[in-house]
Amino acid sequence: MNFRPVKMSALLTVAMATARAPACPSLCTPNHQHQSKLRTEHRKASVTHYRRTMGSLIILSLLCSLLAMTISAPVHLTLQTEFPQHVELAKSLTKKLLSEIPTVHQSCIANEGLSLESTAEVKNLEYLTAVLAIPASPRLSPISDTYTMEMSLNHITEGLQLHQHLIQEVKEKLKCAEKLTTLQADLRDLSAQVNKVQQQAHITPSEPQIQSSSLSSRLTGDYEVQVATHLVLQQLQSFGQDVFRSLRHIHTLSSISQ
């Protein structure tokens, strides 16, 4: 039998064509689908990661903005290192004062219709409130660019001295003088501590000009004395709560600035 010679180039052509061609089209289709699925999942994962990253950046940006607003808001003073400790002590003295007001009120006010917790009698006392003309305590506001720490501390000092004076006027008409004397001592201690806070912030303590209210001259009867004492203690309680909030705000700002 005779064999016809085959050219080497022809063999190479057949081998290359065989290598390039898929062995079975049915086996290629699942592989192609798998790769397409992987690419789709990768795109979804990339989009999810992008969204999470952008969300985190937005939240971080908002937090930084809030922190910047808090830091830049009020404190433009040079504070000594012991400033926060002095503010903390002033807060403790304020809490002590607030805790004693209900006890003093219970000891001095015999009229059951006058209660620190109830505001129902406010309308009934409007006339006497106007007649007695009890000076209002200074209004305390949150620390800001327009209401500085210096203004706040000065108003606190002014309010504390005002209530020392008012308590002295009603004390002369009451039998519970000892309880009121203790309350006055608490007011003096807190006022002295607030002065130390001012010194730590290099603030020159102001000297409030407390004019005589002549309240005692308007207390002509036992009922007027009871109402006046009630109103003074009620006002002191409200003012003390504002003082505590102001000192807490000052303490927070001083901790951030240091």
Salt bridges, closest charged atoms under 4 A:
GLU82 OE1 - HIS86 NE2 3.79
GLU88 OE1 - LYS91 NZ 3.54
GLU88 OE1 - HIS251 NE2 3.39
GLU100 OE2 - LYS96 NZ 3.16
GLU121 OE2 - HIS230 NE2 3.26
ASP145 OD1 - HIS76 NE2 3.68
GLU169 OE2 - HIS165 NE2 2.79
ASP186 OD1 - LYS96 NZ 2.81
ASP242 OD1 - ARG245 NH2 2.44
